[in-house]
Amino acid sequence: MGKVKIDNIRVYAHHGCLKEETAIGSEYRVDVAVEADLTKASRSDKLSDTVDYVHINHIVKEEMAKPSKLLEYVGQSIIDRIFEEIRLVVEIEVAVSKINPPIGGDVEKVTVILQRSRD
């Protein structure tokens, strides 16, 4: 087994429960870590034998572009797509962070972390 991590995918998106959040949007950060059997790739040196992190980045950007009320919802959408499209992945951890959330205080970010294993 091995891990592929993609840290600090930065996107501008329109998530939130407040009307202003979905209208104006804000900055987000997404971190993804996936577990997979990377044995074959470590011997073959072929992209087709590993988890393509470019594909994961593409999934994150597409899912983040769909407005959602909750970070939990968009995080699960990312997980569902990765499991659907990248069969090699057996476990995923996704962290979705809203930068400077509108919560009436000086807060750098709010983060929701979801972890799932393939059934």
VMD Tcl script that builds the backbone (N, CA, C; Angstrom):
set m [mol new atoms 357]
animate dup $m
set s [atomselect $m all]
$s set {name element resname resid chain x y z} {
  {N N MET 1 A 0.847 -1.193 0.000}
  {CA C MET 1 A 0.000 0.000 0.000}
  {C C MET 1 A 0.886 1.247 0.000}
  {N N GLY 2 A 0.304 2.320 -0.445}
  {CA C GLY 2 A 0.997 3.594 -0.449}
  {C C GLY 2 A -0.020 4.721 -0.404}
  {N N LYS 3 A 0.486 5.942 -0.264}
  {CA C LYS 3 A -0.375 7.125 -0.223}
  {C C LYS 3 A 0.040 8.116 -1.290}
  {N N VAL 4 A -0.955 8.778 -1.836}
  {CA C VAL 4 A -0.733 9.925 -2.701}
  {C C VAL 4 A -1.449 11.091 -2.032}
  {N N LYS 5 A -0.707 12.167 -1.768}
  {CA C LYS 5 A -1.285 13.348 -1.107}
  {C C LYS 5 A -1.184 14.553 -2.026}
  {N N ILE 6 A -2.253 15.316 -2.046}
  {CA C ILE 6 A -2.273 16.589 -2.757}
  {C C ILE 6 A -2.685 17.630 -1.728}
  {N N ASP 7 A -1.776 18.513 -1.424}
  {CA C ASP 7 A -2.016 19.503 -0.371}
  {C C ASP 7 A -2.232 20.899 -0.936}
  {N N ASN 8 A -3.166 21.581 -0.313}
  {CA C ASN 8 A -3.408 23.001 -0.559}
  {C C ASN 8 A -3.862 23.304 -1.987}
  {N N ILE 9 A -4.868 22.569 -2.451}
  {CA C ILE 9 A -5.511 22.914 -3.722}
  {C C ILE 9 A -6.354 24.161 -3.428}
  {N N ARG 10 A -6.002 25.259 -4.050}
  {CA C ARG 10 A -6.685 26.527 -3.763}
  {C C ARG 10 A -7.725 26.820 -4.841}
  {N N VAL 11 A -8.938 27.118 -4.392}
  {CA C VAL 11 A -10.031 27.433 -5.317}
  {C C VAL 11 A -10.878 28.561 -4.753}
  {N N TYR 12 A -11.531 29.258 -5.636}
  {CA C TYR 12 A -12.526 30.261 -5.253}
  {C C TYR 12 A -13.873 29.634 -5.559}
  {N N ALA 13 A -14.741 29.568 -4.545}
  {CA C ALA 13 A -16.014 28.870 -4.733}
  {C C ALA 13 A -17.140 29.596 -4.000}
  {N N HIS 14 A -18.355 29.090 -4.181}
  {CA C HIS 14 A -19.558 29.742 -3.657}
  {C C HIS 14 A -20.346 28.790 -2.759}
  {N N HIS 15 A -19.760 28.431 -1.623}
  {CA C HIS 15 A -20.419 27.534 -0.680}
  {C C HIS 15 A -20.836 28.308 0.565}
  {N N GLY 16 A -21.915 27.863 1.183}
  {CA C GLY 16 A -22.338 28.463 2.438}
  {C C GLY 16 A -23.845 28.507 2.567}
  {N N CYS 17 A -24.280 28.699 3.800}
  {CA C CYS 17 A -25.710 28.768 4.089}
  {C C CYS 17 A -26.265 30.178 3.930}
  {N N LEU 18 A -25.405 31.175 4.021}
  {CA C LEU 18 A -25.853 32.561 3.873}
  {C C LEU 18 A -25.930 32.947 2.398}
  {N N LYS 19 A -26.939 33.724 2.054}
  {CA C LYS 19 A -27.142 34.167 0.673}
  {C C LYS 19 A -25.906 34.900 0.141}
  {N N GLU 20 A -25.300 35.707 1.009}
  {CA C GLU 20 A -24.127 36.479 0.609}
  {C C GLU 20 A -22.947 35.572 0.254}
  {N N GLU 21 A -22.808 34.461 0.992}
  {CA C GLU 21 A -21.691 33.538 0.743}
  {C C GLU 21 A -21.782 32.920 -0.645}
  {N N THR 22 A -22.982 32.525 -1.033}
  {CA C THR 22 A -23.132 31.895 -2.342}
  {C C THR 22 A -23.084 32.930 -3.465}
  {N N ALA 23 A -23.450 34.162 -3.169}
  {CA C ALA 23 A -23.414 35.212 -4.188}
  {C C ALA 23 A -21.992 35.735 -4.392}
  {N N ILE 24 A -21.301 36.026 -3.304}
  {CA C ILE 24 A -19.973 36.631 -3.379}
  {C C ILE 24 A -18.875 35.583 -3.548}
  {N N GLY 25 A -19.000 34.475 -2.816}
  {CA C GLY 25 A -17.976 33.442 -2.845}
  {C C GLY 25 A -16.812 33.767 -1.926}
  {N N SER 26 A -15.905 32.819 -1.792}
  {CA C SER 26 A -14.723 33.026 -0.966}
  {C C SER 26 A -13.646 32.007 -1.342}
  {N N GLU 27 A -12.513 32.142 -0.682}
  {CA C GLU 27 A -11.389 31.256 -0.943}
  {C C GLU 27 A -11.511 29.978 -0.125}
  {N N TYR 28 A -11.095 28.885 -0.747}
  {CA C TYR 28 A -11.112 27.574 -0.094}
  {C C TYR 28 A -9.787 26.880 -0.329}
  {N N ARG 29 A -9.512 25.940 0.550}
  {CA C ARG 29 A -8.333 25.086 0.416}
  {C C ARG 29 A -8.809 23.647 0.579}
  {N N VAL 30 A -8.334 22.760 -0.291}
  {CA C VAL 30 A -8.700 21.349 -0.209}
  {C C VAL 30 A -7.420 20.515 -0.171}
  {N N ASP 31 A -7.373 19.571 0.771}
  {CA C ASP 31 A -6.280 18.617 0.874}
  {C C ASP 31 A -6.861 17.226 0.678}
  {N N VAL 32 A -6.194 16.403 -0.132}
  {CA C VAL 32 A -6.669 15.050 -0.417}
  {C C VAL 32 A -5.517 14.075 -0.207}
  {N N ALA 33 A -5.815 12.989 0.507}
  {CA C ALA 33 A -4.861 11.890 0.648}
  {C C ALA 33 A -5.600 10.610 0.295}
  {N N VAL 34 A -5.009 9.821 -0.595}
  {CA C VAL 34 A -5.628 8.557 -0.984}
  {C C VAL 34 A -4.642 7.421 -0.747}
  {N N GLU 35 A -5.193 6.271 -0.359}
  {CA C GLU 35 A -4.384 5.069 -0.212}
  {C C GLU 35 A -4.714 4.124 -1.350}
  {N N ALA 36 A -3.654 3.479 -1.859}
  {CA C ALA 36 A -3.800 2.540 -2.971}
  {C C ALA 36 A -2.595 1.615 -2.987}
  {N N ASP 37 A -2.745 0.514 -3.689}
  {CA C ASP 37 A -1.615 -0.391 -3.873}
  {C C ASP 37 A -0.745 0.189 -4.985}
  {N N LEU 38 A 0.403 0.719 -4.603}
  {CA C LEU 38 A 1.298 1.373 -5.554}
  {C C LEU 38 A 2.474 0.475 -5.946}
  {N N THR 39 A 2.392 -0.790 -5.594}
  {CA C THR 39 A 3.476 -1.733 -5.874}
  {C C THR 39 A 3.783 -1.814 -7.361}
  {N N LYS 40 A 2.755 -2.008 -8.170}
  {CA C LYS 40 A 2.950 -2.154 -9.619}
  {C C LYS 40 A 3.589 -0.896 -10.207}
  {N N ALA 41 A 3.108 0.271 -9.803}
  {CA C ALA 41 A 3.648 1.533 -10.315}
  {C C ALA 41 A 5.108 1.720 -9.908}
  {N N SER 42 A 5.450 1.272 -8.711}
  {CA C SER 42 A 6.826 1.443 -8.241}
  {C C SER 42 A 7.815 0.592 -9.028}
  {N N ARG 43 A 7.287 -0.385 -9.746}
  {CA C ARG 43 A 8.145 -1.257 -10.561}
  {C C ARG 43 A 8.047 -0.961 -12.062}
  {N N SER 44 A 6.878 -0.495 -12.494}
  {CA C SER 44 A 6.668 -0.318 -13.933}
  {C C SER 44 A 7.046 1.065 -14.456}
  {N N ASP 45 A 6.959 2.079 -13.572}
  {CA C ASP 45 A 7.204 3.468 -13.971}
  {C C ASP 45 A 6.180 3.947 -15.006}
  {N N LYS 46 A 4.937 3.423 -14.903}
  {CA C LYS 46 A 3.872 3.802 -15.835}
  {C C LYS 46 A 2.764 4.542 -15.092}
  {N N LEU 47 A 2.339 5.659 -15.658}
  {CA C LEU 47 A 1.251 6.444 -15.077}
  {C C LEU 47 A -0.034 5.628 -14.948}
  {N N SER 48 A -0.267 4.736 -15.887}
  {CA C SER 48 A -1.492 3.928 -15.870}
  {C C SER 48 A -1.554 2.959 -14.681}
  {N N ASP 49 A -0.430 2.758 -13.992}
  {CA C ASP 49 A -0.382 1.838 -12.856}
  {C C ASP 49 A -0.479 2.536 -11.499}
  {N N THR 50 A -0.703 3.834 -11.513}
  {CA C THR 50 A -0.740 4.573 -10.251}
  {C C THR 50 A -1.979 5.459 -10.178}
  {N N VAL 51 A -2.076 6.226 -9.111}
  {CA C VAL 51 A -3.151 7.197 -8.919}
  {C C VAL 51 A -2.681 8.512 -9.538}
  {N N ASP 52 A -3.392 8.982 -10.529}
  {CA C ASP 52 A -3.027 10.212 -11.234}
  {C C ASP 52 A -3.504 11.427 -10.430}
  {N N TYR 53 A -2.565 12.142 -9.830}
  {CA C TYR 53 A -2.950 13.293 -9.006}
  {C C TYR 53 A -3.491 14.447 -9.836}
  {N N VAL 54 A -3.191 14.487 -11.114}
  {CA C VAL 54 A -3.794 15.499 -11.995}
  {C C VAL 54 A -5.303 15.241 -12.098}
  {N N HIS 55 A -5.680 13.973 -12.175}
  {CA C HIS 55 A -7.094 13.595 -12.225}
  {C C HIS 55 A -7.794 13.997 -10.925}
  {N N ILE 56 A -7.160 13.757 -9.790}
  {CA C ILE 56 A -7.750 14.145 -8.500}
  {C C ILE 56 A -7.935 15.653 -8.424}
  {N N ASN 57 A -6.935 16.407 -8.845}
  {CA C ASN 57 A -7.037 17.870 -8.839}
  {C C ASN 57 A -8.207 18.330 -9.702}
  {N N HIS 58 A -8.386 17.706 -10.850}
  {CA C HIS 58 A -9.500 18.031 -11.755}
  {C C HIS 58 A -10.855 17.761 -11.080}
  {N N ILE 59 A -10.970 16.613 -10.405}
  {CA C ILE 59 A -12.210 16.272 -9.692}
  {C C ILE 59 A -12.500 17.312 -8.612}
  {N N VAL 60 A -11.502 17.667 -7.837}
  {CA C VAL 60 A -11.683 18.657 -6.764}
  {C C VAL 60 A -12.182 19.978 -7.342}
  {N N LYS 61 A -11.553 20.461 -8.385}
  {CA C LYS 61 A -11.955 21.750 -8.963}
  {C C LYS 61 A -13.380 21.702 -9.511}
  {N N GLU 62 A -13.753 20.595 -10.166}
  {CA C GLU 62 A -15.119 20.483 -10.681}
  {C C GLU 62 A -16.153 20.429 -9.562}
  {N N GLU 63 A -15.894 19.657 -8.530}
  {CA C GLU 63 A -16.853 19.536 -7.432}
  {C C GLU 63 A -16.941 20.826 -6.617}
  {N N MET 64 A -15.833 21.511 -6.447}
  {CA C MET 64 A -15.847 22.779 -5.716}
  {C C MET 64 A -16.589 23.862 -6.489}
  {N N ALA 65 A -16.695 23.725 -7.789}
  {CA C ALA 65 A -17.403 24.714 -8.618}
  {C C ALA 65 A -18.919 24.613 -8.493}
  {N N LYS 66 A -19.421 23.534 -7.884}
  {CA C LYS 66 A -20.864 23.353 -7.696}
  {C C LYS 66 A -21.242 23.899 -6.317}
  {N N PRO 67 A -22.016 24.994 -6.261}
  {CA C PRO 67 A -22.365 25.585 -4.964}
  {C C PRO 67 A -23.080 24.591 -4.037}
  {N N SER 68 A -22.635 24.565 -2.787}
  {CA C SER 68 A -23.225 23.712 -1.753}
  {C C SER 68 A -23.383 24.529 -0.480}
  {N N LYS 69 A -24.304 24.136 0.359}
  {CA C LYS 69 A -24.472 24.814 1.640}
  {C C LYS 69 A -23.403 24.395 2.640}
  {N N LEU 70 A -23.071 23.092 2.636}
  {CA C LEU 70 A -22.175 22.555 3.661}
  {C C LEU 70 A -20.863 22.048 3.078}
  {N N LEU 71 A -19.782 22.265 3.813}
  {CA C LEU 71 A -18.480 21.730 3.423}
  {C C LEU 71 A -18.499 20.206 3.452}
  {N N GLU 72 A -19.290 19.633 4.348}
  {CA C GLU 72 A -19.419 18.182 4.426}
  {C C GLU 72 A -19.959 17.614 3.111}
  {N N TYR 73 A -20.913 18.303 2.539}
  {CA C TYR 73 A -21.540 17.845 1.294}
  {C C TYR 73 A -20.543 17.860 0.139}
  {N N VAL 74 A -19.821 18.969 -0.003}
  {CA C VAL 74 A -18.854 19.057 -1.111}
  {C C VAL 74 A -17.703 18.075 -0.885}
  {N N GLY 75 A -17.294 17.866 0.360}
  {CA C GLY 75 A -16.252 16.881 0.654}
  {C C GLY 75 A -16.679 15.477 0.264}
  {N N GLN 76 A -17.914 15.115 0.568}
  {CA C GLN 76 A -18.423 13.792 0.203}
  {C C GLN 76 A -18.551 13.657 -1.311}
  {N N SER 77 A -18.911 14.736 -1.990}
  {CA C SER 77 A -18.998 14.711 -3.453}
  {C C SER 77 A -17.630 14.423 -4.077}
  {N N ILE 78 A -16.588 14.997 -3.507}
  {CA C ILE 78 A -15.219 14.738 -3.977}
  {C C ILE 78 A -14.864 13.272 -3.760}
  {N N ILE 79 A -15.172 12.748 -2.589}
  {CA C ILE 79 A -14.901 11.343 -2.272}
  {C C ILE 79 A -15.633 10.414 -3.236}
  {N N ASP 80 A -16.907 10.676 -3.452}
  {CA C ASP 80 A -17.714 9.830 -4.343}
  {C C ASP 80 A -17.119 9.783 -5.755}
  {N N ARG 81 A -16.707 10.936 -6.261}
  {CA C ARG 81 A -16.129 10.987 -7.612}
  {C C ARG 81 A -14.809 10.239 -7.692}
  {N N ILE 82 A -13.972 10.401 -6.681}
  {CA C ILE 82 A -12.675 9.708 -6.710}
  {C C ILE 82 A -12.885 8.201 -6.689}
  {N N PHE 83 A -13.756 7.716 -5.806}
  {CA C PHE 83 A -14.025 6.274 -5.775}
  {C C PHE 83 A -14.609 5.784 -7.104}
  {N N GLU 84 A -15.469 6.586 -7.707}
  {CA C GLU 84 A -16.118 6.203 -8.961}
  {C C GLU 84 A -15.128 6.161 -10.123}
  {N N GLU 85 A -14.221 7.113 -10.169}
  {CA C GLU 85 A -13.369 7.287 -11.346}
  {C C GLU 85 A -11.974 6.685 -11.224}
  {N N ILE 86 A -11.506 6.444 -10.009}
  {CA C ILE 86 A -10.151 5.922 -9.824}
  {C C ILE 86 A -10.239 4.636 -9.019}
  {N N ARG 87 A -10.368 3.523 -9.717}
  {CA C ARG 87 A -10.621 2.215 -9.098}
  {C C ARG 87 A -9.503 1.754 -8.167}
  {N N LEU 88 A -8.301 2.219 -8.357}
  {CA C LEU 88 A -7.155 1.804 -7.553}
  {C C LEU 88 A -7.242 2.304 -6.101}
  {N N VAL 89 A -7.978 3.381 -5.872}
  {CA C VAL 89 A -8.066 3.998 -4.537}
  {C C VAL 89 A -8.923 3.135 -3.612}
  {N N VAL 90 A -8.399 2.868 -2.399}
  {CA C VAL 90 A -9.148 2.077 -1.414}
  {C C VAL 90 A -9.550 2.895 -0.185}
  {N N GLU 91 A -8.870 4.011 0.052}
  {CA C GLU 91 A -9.223 4.859 1.193}
  {C C GLU 91 A -8.915 6.313 0.838}
  {N N ILE 92 A -9.760 7.205 1.338}
  {CA C ILE 92 A -9.611 8.631 1.025}
  {C C ILE 92 A -9.803 9.456 2.290}
  {N N GLU 93 A -8.989 10.509 2.411}
  {CA C GLU 93 A -9.234 11.553 3.410}
  {C C GLU 93 A -9.260 12.878 2.662}
  {N N VAL 94 A -10.330 13.631 2.851}
  {CA C VAL 94 A -10.493 14.939 2.219}
  {C C VAL 94 A -10.720 15.979 3.304}
  {N N ALA 95 A -9.961 17.058 3.242}
  {CA C ALA 95 A -10.146 18.193 4.145}
  {C C ALA 95 A -10.525 19.402 3.291}
  {N N VAL 96 A -11.679 19.992 3.586}
  {CA C VAL 96 A -12.144 21.182 2.874}
  {C C VAL 96 A -12.145 22.331 3.876}
  {N N SER 97 A -11.394 23.387 3.558}
  {CA C SER 97 A -11.265 24.539 4.458}
  {C C SER 97 A -11.815 25.800 3.813}
  {N N LYS 98 A -12.622 26.527 4.573}
  {CA C LYS 98 A -13.094 27.847 4.141}
  {C C LYS 98 A -12.175 28.874 4.794}
  {N N ILE 99 A -11.523 29.683 3.975}
  {CA C ILE 99 A -10.592 30.692 4.463}
  {C C ILE 99 A -11.380 31.942 4.875}
  {N N ASN 100 A -11.036 32.497 6.021}
  {CA C ASN 100 A -11.713 33.689 6.559}
  {C C ASN 100 A -13.236 33.539 6.578}
  {N N PRO 101 A -13.763 32.547 7.291}
  {CA C PRO 101 A -15.213 32.334 7.316}
  {C C PRO 101 A -15.937 33.492 8.013}
  {N N PRO 102 A -17.152 33.800 7.570}
  {CA C PRO 102 A -17.913 34.909 8.167}
  {C C PRO 102 A -18.606 34.481 9.468}
  {N N ILE 103 A -17.826 34.331 10.542}
  {CA C ILE 103 A -18.417 33.873 11.801}
  {C C ILE 103 A -18.265 34.890 12.931}
  {N N GLY 104 A -18.022 36.137 12.569}
  {CA C GLY 104 A -17.985 37.197 13.577}
  {C C GLY 104 A -16.762 37.164 14.472}
  {N N GLY 105 A -15.621 36.797 13.942}
  {CA C GLY 105 A -14.390 36.774 14.715}
  {C C GLY 105 A -13.194 36.662 13.795}
  {N N ASP 106 A -12.016 36.763 14.386}
  {CA C ASP 106 A -10.782 36.670 13.622}
  {C C ASP 106 A -10.363 35.204 13.551}
  {N N VAL 107 A -10.848 34.517 12.518}
  {CA C VAL 107 A -10.601 33.085 12.347}
  {C C VAL 107 A -9.936 32.865 10.989}
  {N N GLU 108 A -8.821 32.166 10.983}
  {CA C GLU 108 A -8.105 31.915 9.733}
  {C C GLU 108 A -8.906 31.035 8.786}
  {N N LYS 109 A -9.438 29.921 9.322}
  {CA C LYS 109 A -10.172 28.996 8.474}
  {C C LYS 109 A -11.001 28.049 9.324}
  {N N VAL 110 A -11.982 27.457 8.672}
  {CA C VAL 110 A -12.777 26.377 9.256}
  {C C VAL 110 A -12.595 25.180 8.334}
  {N N THR 111 A -12.324 24.011 8.921}
  {CA C THR 111 A -12.040 22.831 8.126}
  {C C THR 111 A -12.943 21.665 8.508}
  {N N VAL 112 A -13.436 20.981 7.479}
  {CA C VAL 112 A -14.178 19.734 7.675}
  {C C VAL 112 A -13.330 18.630 7.057}
  {N N ILE 113 A -13.118 17.556 7.835}
  {CA C ILE 113 A -12.308 16.438 7.361}
  {C C ILE 113 A -13.204 15.195 7.308}
  {N N LEU 114 A -13.226 14.553 6.131}
  {CA C LEU 114 A -13.975 13.319 5.937}
  {C C LEU 114 A -13.015 12.210 5.546}
  {N N GLN 115 A -13.238 11.034 6.094}
  {CA C GLN 115 A -12.405 9.887 5.782}
  {C C GLN 115 A -13.309 8.713 5.453}
  {N N ARG 116 A -13.071 8.056 4.311}
  {CA C ARG 116 A -13.903 6.946 3.886}
  {C C ARG 116 A -13.044 5.846 3.291}
  {N N SER 117 A -13.529 4.612 3.425}
  {CA C SER 117 A -12.909 3.452 2.790}
  {C C SER 117 A -13.864 2.899 1.743}
  {N N ARG 118 A -13.307 2.311 0.715}
  {CA C ARG 118 A -14.136 1.699 -0.322}
  {C C ARG 118 A -14.859 0.506 0.279}
  {N N ASP 119 A -16.132 0.363 -0.048}
  {CA C ASP 119 A -16.941 -0.766 0.467}
  {C C ASP 119 A -16.479 -2.070 -0.106}
}
mol reanalyze $m
mol bondsrecalc $m
mol representation Tube
mol addrep $m
